Amino acid sequence: PRLASASSVSYSRLYKLKREVFIEFLGSFQDDFEKYWMMRDKLLYSNEFKVIDRICWNCESNSHYAT
């Protein structure tokens, strides 16, 4: 079971991917790939949960959603 939820501001199509497929696909986008590993490491190794408190990952703001 998940402890979080998400909402969309417009119509969305969702896909369920195996972790391995996601990591391989994410590797095509270097900036996002690096952000993923940075977030993962902070969560796993330093219990730094503030890394997931942001609303907008593009500019790291909490004042608006990324579009």
Biopython code that builds the backbone (N, CA, C, O; Angstrom):
import numpy as np
from Bio.PDB.StructureBuilder import StructureBuilder

atoms = [
    (1, "PRO", "N", (0.822, -1.214, 0.000)),
    (1, "PRO", "CA", (0.000, 0.000, 0.000)),
    (1, "PRO", "C", (0.858, 1.267, 0.000)),
    (1, "PRO", "O", (1.920, 1.313, 0.621)),
    (2, "ARG", "N", (0.391, 2.261, -0.686)),
    (2, "ARG", "CA", (1.085, 3.543, -0.772)),
    (2, "ARG", "C", (0.618, 4.465, 0.338)),
    (2, "ARG", "O", (-0.532, 4.394, 0.774)),
    (3, "LEU", "N", (1.507, 5.327, 0.792)),
    (3, "LEU", "CA", (1.177, 6.287, 1.836)),
    (3, "LEU", "C", (0.996, 7.684, 1.270)),
    (3, "LEU", "O", (0.733, 8.623, 2.021)),
    (4, "ALA", "N", (1.131, 7.838, -0.031)),
    (4, "ALA", "CA", (1.025, 9.153, -0.655)),
    (4, "ALA", "C", (-0.024, 9.108, -1.749)),
    (4, "ALA", "O", (-0.468, 8.038, -2.164)),
    (5, "SER", "N", (-0.407, 10.271, -2.201)),
    (5, "SER", "CA", (-1.354, 10.359, -3.302)),
    (5, "SER", "C", (-0.878, 11.436, -4.266)),
    (5, "SER", "O", (0.026, 12.208, -3.946)),
    (6, "ALA", "N", (-1.473, 11.486, -5.417)),
    (6, "ALA", "CA", (-1.123, 12.477, -6.431)),
    (6, "ALA", "C", (-2.391, 12.921, -7.126)),
    (6, "ALA", "O", (-3.386, 12.196, -7.155)),
    (7, "SER", "N", (-2.349, 14.108, -7.682)),
    (7, "SER", "CA", (-3.479, 14.598, -8.466)),
    (7, "SER", "C", (-2.945, 15.274, -9.715)),
    (7, "SER", "O", (-1.790, 15.697, -9.761)),
    (8, "SER", "N", (-3.777, 15.370, -10.708)),
    (8, "SER", "CA", (-3.394, 15.945, -11.983)),
    (8, "SER", "C", (-4.223, 17.195, -12.240)),
    (8, "SER", "O", (-5.390, 17.260, -11.853)),
    (9, "VAL", "N", (-3.621, 18.193, -12.897)),
    (9, "VAL", "CA", (-4.363, 19.408, -13.236)),
    (9, "VAL", "C", (-5.050, 19.272, -14.593)),
    (9, "VAL", "O", (-5.804, 20.157, -14.996)),
    (10, "SER", "N", (-4.793, 18.165, -15.303)),
    (10, "SER", "CA", (-5.451, 17.911, -16.583)),
    (10, "SER", "C", (-5.508, 16.400, -16.804)),
    (10, "SER", "O", (-5.045, 15.627, -15.966)),
    (11, "TYR", "N", (-6.071, 15.990, -17.921)),
    (11, "TYR", "CA", (-6.162, 14.579, -18.251)),
    (11, "TYR", "C", (-4.769, 13.954, -18.254)),
    (11, "TYR", "O", (-3.824, 14.550, -18.773)),
    (12, "SER", "N", (-4.637, 12.781, -17.688)),
    (12, "SER", "CA", (-3.344, 12.105, -17.608)),
    (12, "SER", "C", (-3.486, 10.641, -17.961)),
    (12, "SER", "O", (-4.541, 10.040, -17.754)),
    (13, "ARG", "N", (-2.427, 10.074, -18.493)),
    (13, "ARG", "CA", (-2.366, 8.654, -18.753)),
    (13, "ARG", "C", (-1.269, 8.098, -17.855)),
    (13, "ARG", "O", (-0.143, 8.594, -17.868)),
    (14, "LEU", "N", (-1.587, 7.089, -17.091)),
    (14, "LEU", "CA", (-0.629, 6.500, -16.155)),
    (14, "LEU", "C", (-0.155, 5.148, -16.662)),
    (14, "LEU", "O", (-0.901, 4.397, -17.291)),
    (15, "TYR", "N", (1.096, 4.865, -16.372)),
    (15, "TYR", "CA", (1.683, 3.586, -16.739)),
    (15, "TYR", "C", (2.320, 2.959, -15.512)),
    (15, "TYR", "O", (2.895, 3.651, -14.672)),
    (16, "LYS", "N", (2.211, 1.668, -15.420)),
    (16, "LYS", "CA", (2.884, 0.937, -14.359)),
    (16, "LYS", "C", (4.119, 0.288, -14.982)),
    (16, "LYS", "O", (4.016, -0.494, -15.926)),
    (17, "LEU", "N", (5.292, 0.629, -14.433)),
    (17, "LEU", "CA", (6.548, 0.113, -14.955)),
    (17, "LEU", "C", (7.275, -0.685, -13.894)),
    (17, "LEU", "O", (7.185, -0.387, -12.703)),
    (18, "LYS", "N", (7.984, -1.683, -14.328)),
    (18, "LYS", "CA", (8.895, -2.366, -13.411)),
    (18, "LYS", "C", (10.037, -1.411, -13.111)),
    (18, "LYS", "O", (10.395, -0.577, -13.943)),
    (19, "ARG", "N", (10.601, -1.534, -11.933)),
    (19, "ARG", "CA", (11.672, -0.641, -11.506)),
    (19, "ARG", "C", (12.826, -0.623, -12.509)),
    (19, "ARG", "O", (13.356, 0.442, -12.829)),
    (20, "GLU", "N", (13.211, -1.790, -13.000)),
    (20, "GLU", "CA", (14.326, -1.881, -13.927)),
    (20, "GLU", "C", (14.045, -1.113, -15.216)),
    (20, "GLU", "O", (14.931, -0.447, -15.752)),
    (21, "VAL", "N", (12.830, -1.205, -15.703)),
    (21, "VAL", "CA", (12.439, -0.493, -16.921)),
    (21, "VAL", "C", (12.453, 1.015, -16.671)),
    (21, "VAL", "O", (12.918, 1.782, -17.514)),
    (22, "PHE", "N", (11.945, 1.437, -15.517)),
    (22, "PHE", "CA", (11.942, 2.855, -15.159)),
    (22, "PHE", "C", (13.363, 3.415, -15.105)),
    (22, "PHE", "O", (13.632, 4.476, -15.668)),
    (23, "ILE", "N", (14.265, 2.715, -14.439)),
    (23, "ILE", "CA", (15.651, 3.175, -14.305)),
    (23, "ILE", "C", (16.312, 3.260, -15.676)),
    (23, "ILE", "O", (17.031, 4.218, -15.962)),
    (24, "GLU", "N", (16.077, 2.276, -16.513)),
    (24, "GLU", "CA", (16.661, 2.285, -17.855)),
    (24, "GLU", "C", (16.136, 3.469, -18.673)),
    (24, "GLU", "O", (16.911, 4.153, -19.341)),
    (25, "PHE", "N", (14.837, 3.709, -18.620)),
    (25, "PHE", "CA", (14.232, 4.826, -19.332)),
    (25, "PHE", "C", (14.731, 6.161, -18.782)),
    (25, "PHE", "O", (15.061, 7.067, -19.548)),
    (26, "LEU", "N", (14.786, 6.280, -17.465)),
    (26, "LEU", "CA", (15.232, 7.506, -16.823)),
    (26, "LEU", "C", (16.671, 7.849, -17.204)),
    (26, "LEU", "O", (17.038, 9.024, -17.239)),
    (27, "GLY", "N", (17.477, 6.846, -17.487)),
    (27, "GLY", "CA", (18.848, 7.068, -17.905)),
    (27, "GLY", "C", (18.971, 7.882, -19.187)),
    (27, "GLY", "O", (20.040, 8.416, -19.482)),
    (28, "SER", "N", (17.890, 7.980, -19.947)),
    (28, "SER", "CA", (17.886, 8.782, -21.171)),
    (28, "SER", "C", (17.789, 10.277, -20.887)),
    (28, "SER", "O", (17.981, 11.092, -21.789)),
    (29, "PHE", "N", (17.494, 10.641, -19.651)),
    (29, "PHE", "CA", (17.312, 12.033, -19.253)),
    (29, "PHE", "C", (18.259, 12.328, -18.101)),
    (29, "PHE", "O", (17.902, 12.152, -16.936)),
    (30, "GLN", "N", (19.460, 12.776, -18.424)),
    (30, "GLN", "CA", (20.548, 12.882, -17.459)),
    (30, "GLN", "C", (20.189, 13.700, -16.221)),
    (30, "GLN", "O", (20.473, 13.269, -15.103)),
    (31, "ASP", "N", (19.569, 14.878, -16.393)),
    (31, "ASP", "CA", (19.222, 15.715, -15.231)),
    (31, "ASP", "C", (18.258, 15.000, -14.292)),
    (31, "ASP", "O", (18.452, 14.998, -13.076)),
    (32, "ASP", "N", (17.226, 14.397, -14.858)),
    (32, "ASP", "CA", (16.246, 13.683, -14.043)),
    (32, "ASP", "C", (16.859, 12.438, -13.402)),
    (32, "ASP", "O", (16.533, 12.096, -12.266)),
    (33, "PHE", "N", (17.735, 11.770, -14.125)),
    (33, "PHE", "CA", (18.422, 10.593, -13.609)),
    (33, "PHE", "C", (19.241, 10.957, -12.368)),
    (33, "PHE", "O", (19.209, 10.245, -11.365)),
    (34, "GLU", "N", (19.970, 12.065, -12.446)),
    (34, "GLU", "CA", (20.771, 12.511, -11.309)),
    (34, "GLU", "C", (19.892, 12.933, -10.131)),
    (34, "GLU", "O", (20.220, 12.645, -8.980)),
    (35, "LYS", "N", (18.775, 13.613, -10.411)),
    (35, "LYS", "CA", (17.850, 14.018, -9.336)),
    (35, "LYS", "C", (17.273, 12.792, -8.640)),
    (35, "LYS", "O", (17.144, 12.775, -7.416)),
    (36, "TYR", "N", (16.928, 11.776, -9.407)),
    (36, "TYR", "CA", (16.377, 10.554, -8.834)),
    (36, "TYR", "C", (17.354, 9.929, -7.838)),
    (36, "TYR", "O", (16.974, 9.599, -6.715)),
    (37, "TRP", "N", (18.621, 9.766, -8.255)),
    (37, "TRP", "CA", (19.605, 9.131, -7.384)),
    (37, "TRP", "C", (19.930, 9.996, -6.177)),
    (37, "TRP", "O", (20.184, 9.474, -5.092)),
    (38, "MET", "N", (19.924, 11.322, -6.352)),
    (38, "MET", "CA", (20.166, 12.230, -5.226)),
    (38, "MET", "C", (19.043, 12.085, -4.198)),
    (38, "MET", "O", (19.307, 11.979, -3.001)),
    (39, "MET", "N", (17.801, 12.080, -4.659)),
    (39, "MET", "CA", (16.661, 11.923, -3.754)),
    (39, "MET", "C", (16.710, 10.572, -3.051)),
    (39, "MET", "O", (16.505, 10.483, -1.841)),
    (40, "ARG", "N", (16.980, 9.532, -3.813)),
    (40, "ARG", "CA", (17.044, 8.182, -3.255)),
    (40, "ARG", "C", (18.104, 8.098, -2.167)),
    (40, "ARG", "O", (17.847, 7.574, -1.083)),
    (41, "ASP", "N", (19.292, 8.612, -2.456)),
    (41, "ASP", "CA", (20.380, 8.556, -1.487)),
    (41, "ASP", "C", (20.060, 9.340, -0.221)),
    (41, "ASP", "O", (20.345, 8.879, 0.884)),
    (42, "LYS", "N", (19.472, 10.518, -0.374)),
    (42, "LYS", "CA", (19.121, 11.319, 0.804)),
    (42, "LYS", "C", (18.075, 10.613, 1.657)),
    (42, "LYS", "O", (18.142, 10.647, 2.886)),
    (43, "LEU", "N", (17.113, 9.976, 1.007)),
    (43, "LEU", "CA", (16.080, 9.263, 1.753)),
    (43, "LEU", "C", (16.635, 8.027, 2.452)),
    (43, "LEU", "O", (16.318, 7.773, 3.615)),
    (44, "LEU", "N", (17.452, 7.267, 1.757)),
    (44, "LEU", "CA", (17.965, 6.014, 2.313)),
    (44, "LEU", "C", (19.054, 6.187, 3.356)),
    (44, "LEU", "O", (19.051, 5.510, 4.384)),
    (45, "TYR", "N", (19.981, 7.090, 3.091)),
    (45, "TYR", "CA", (21.184, 7.145, 3.914)),
    (45, "TYR", "C", (21.185, 8.229, 4.982)),
    (45, "TYR", "O", (21.918, 8.125, 5.965)),
    (46, "SER", "N", (20.375, 9.265, 4.804)),
    (46, "SER", "CA", (20.403, 10.322, 5.815)),
    (46, "SER", "C", (19.016, 10.638, 6.364)),
    (46, "SER", "O", (18.859, 11.575, 7.146)),
    (47, "ASN", "N", (18.011, 9.864, 5.962)),
    (47, "ASN", "CA", (16.631, 10.099, 6.414)),
    (47, "ASN", "C", (16.223, 11.551, 6.227)),
    (47, "ASN", "O", (15.512, 12.112, 7.061)),
    (48, "GLU", "N", (16.667, 12.153, 5.149)),
    (48, "GLU", "CA", (16.380, 13.543, 4.856)),
    (48, "GLU", "C", (15.092, 13.630, 4.038)),
    (48, "GLU", "O", (15.131, 13.726, 2.811)),
    (49, "PHE", "N", (13.962, 13.596, 4.723)),
    (49, "PHE", "CA", (12.671, 13.541, 4.057)),
    (49, "PHE", "C", (12.221, 14.874, 3.489)),
    (49, "PHE", "O", (11.256, 14.911, 2.725)),
    (50, "LYS", "N", (12.885, 15.969, 3.833)),
    (50, "LYS", "CA", (12.491, 17.250, 3.262)),
    (50, "LYS", "C", (12.719, 17.280, 1.756)),
    (50, "LYS", "O", (12.188, 18.148, 1.064)),
    (51, "VAL", "N", (13.500, 16.343, 1.250)),
    (51, "VAL", "CA", (13.766, 16.280, -0.182)),
    (51, "VAL", "C", (12.488, 15.991, -0.981)),
    (51, "VAL", "O", (12.436, 16.294, -2.173)),
    (52, "ILE", "N", (11.468, 15.418, -0.355)),
    (52, "ILE", "CA", (10.222, 15.122, -1.058)),
    (52, "ILE", "C", (9.100, 16.077, -0.695)),
    (52, "ILE", "O", (7.950, 15.833, -1.060)),
    (53, "ASP", "N", (9.400, 17.156, 0.009)),
    (53, "ASP", "CA", (8.379, 18.122, 0.414)),
    (53, "ASP", "C", (8.077, 19.179, -0.633)),
    (53, "ASP", "O", (7.137, 19.954, -0.455)),
    (54, "ARG", "N", (8.830, 19.240, -1.708)),
    (54, "ARG", "CA", (8.653, 20.279, -2.716)),
    (54, "ARG", "C", (7.447, 20.013, -3.592)),
    (54, "ARG", "O", (7.059, 18.866, -3.810)),
    (55, "ILE", "N", (6.871, 21.068, -4.081)),
    (55, "ILE", "CA", (5.773, 20.960, -5.041)),
    (55, "ILE", "C", (6.331, 20.960, -6.462)),
    (55, "ILE", "O", (5.948, 20.118, -7.274)),
    (56, "CYS", "N", (7.234, 21.897, -6.772)),
    (56, "CYS", "CA", (7.790, 22.029, -8.122)),
    (56, "CYS", "C", (9.240, 21.563, -8.138)),
    (56, "CYS", "O", (10.100, 22.165, -7.494)),
    (57, "TRP", "N", (9.509, 20.490, -8.877)),
    (57, "TRP", "CA", (10.877, 19.993, -8.971)),
    (57, "TRP", "C", (11.684, 20.745, -10.015)),
    (57, "TRP", "O", (12.910, 20.635, -10.043)),
    (58, "ASN", "N", (11.015, 21.511, -10.880)),
    (58, "ASN", "CA", (11.754, 22.257, -11.904)),
    (58, "ASN", "C", (12.569, 23.383, -11.289)),
    (58, "ASN", "O", (13.741, 23.557, -11.624)),
    (59, "CYS", "N", (11.954, 24.156, -10.383)),
    (59, "CYS", "CA", (12.673, 25.287, -9.786)),
    (59, "CYS", "C", (12.857, 25.129, -8.280)),
    (59, "CYS", "O", (13.397, 26.020, -7.625)),
    (60, "GLU", "N", (12.407, 23.989, -7.722)),
    (60, "GLU", "CA", (12.540, 23.681, -6.302)),
    (60, "GLU", "C", (11.750, 24.626, -5.403)),
    (60, "GLU", "O", (12.163, 24.920, -4.281)),
    (61, "SER", "N", (10.625, 25.094, -5.899)),
    (61, "SER", "CA", (9.766, 26.010, -5.157)),
    (61, "SER", "C", (8.649, 25.243, -4.460)),
    (61, "SER", "O", (8.266, 24.159, -4.898)),
    (62, "ASN", "N", (8.133, 25.805, -3.382)),
    (62, "ASN", "CA", (6.959, 25.263, -2.719)),
    (62, "ASN", "C", (5.726, 26.108, -2.974)),
    (62, "ASN", "O", (4.679, 25.874, -2.371)),
    (63, "SER", "N", (5.838, 27.094, -3.865)),
    (63, "SER", "CA", (4.744, 28.045, -4.051)),
    (63, "SER", "C", (3.853, 27.733, -5.265)),
    (63, "SER", "O", (2.838, 28.400, -5.460)),
    (64, "HIS", "N", (4.208, 26.749, -6.070)),
    (64, "HIS", "CA", (3.398, 26.420, -7.246)),
    (64, "HIS", "C", (3.699, 24.982, -7.702)),
    (64, "HIS", "O", (4.669, 24.362, -7.267)),
    (65, "TYR", "N", (2.848, 24.488, -8.577)),
    (65, "TYR", "CA", (3.040, 23.150, -9.145)),
    (65, "TYR", "C", (3.809, 23.235, -10.453)),
    (65, "TYR", "O", (3.714, 24.237, -11.163)),
    (66, "ALA", "N", (4.556, 22.213, -10.774)),
    (66, "ALA", "CA", (5.219, 22.141, -12.073)),
    (66, "ALA", "C", (4.174, 21.803, -13.119)),
    (66, "ALA", "O", (3.280, 20.993, -12.875)),
    (67, "THR", "N", (4.285, 22.414, -14.263)),
    (67, "THR", "CA", (3.361, 22.121, -15.368)),
    (67, "THR", "C", (4.131, 21.646, -16.577)),
    (67, "THR", "O", (3.534, 21.349, -17.612)),
]
sb = StructureBuilder()
sb.init_structure("model")
sb.init_model(0)
sb.init_chain("A")
sb.init_seg("    ")
for serial, (resi, resn, name, xyz) in enumerate(atoms, 1):
    if name == "N":
        sb.init_residue(resn, " ", resi, " ")
    sb.init_atom(name, np.array(xyz, "f"), 0.0, 1.0, " ", f" {name:<3s}", serial, name[0])
structure = sb.get_structure()
